[in-house]
């Protein structure tokens, strides 16, 4: 496994394709056996005909299609977010984002809003320019796939899949600065105002 000149480790299979906006309460069901998502209409999956299409009753509003995005297992510990005021640090060291599984172990929210207690859990799998993650915000699980771009100590994450199909999130590109120190990844999410610490497993 080599490293490309932009600081992203290459992967023999190539790219295959977090971040932290609050998910809505949409309900979806996905079939992990074949990766096919099943839209829920009136509390039950649509029935598929012989051609694999689904039909809903006349007059029903079309249900949003759900997406599996990835099958990362969230084995990371549940952490409590903390709050900070002032300017969020900017990282300048950068480094090589090695392929592998990362656990989120620290989350600092830079916000002027009143602090509220909330829990968060996230596991990320990085392979080349693909960033696959599953997270749980206050018990609500969300999966996402993003395309990772790195230049020096700056990077971007562009969403290509969101399991809750949030239109705003799917149009968002997260900008960040980062620093790699051994198996620790420090990431400053400049788009959402989050300072994140990941530990490579």
Buried (B, 14 or more C-beta within 10 A) or exposed (E): EEBEEBBBBBBEEEBBBBBBBEBEEBEBEBEEEEEEBBBBBEEEBBEEEEEEEBEBEEEEEEBBEBBBBBEBEBEBEEBEBEBBEEEBBEBEEBBBBBBBBBBBBBBBBBBEEEEEEEEBBBBBBBBBBBBBBBBBBEEEEBBBBBBBBBEEBBBBBBBBBBBBBBEEBBEBEBBBBBBBEEEBBBBBBBBBBBBBBBBBE
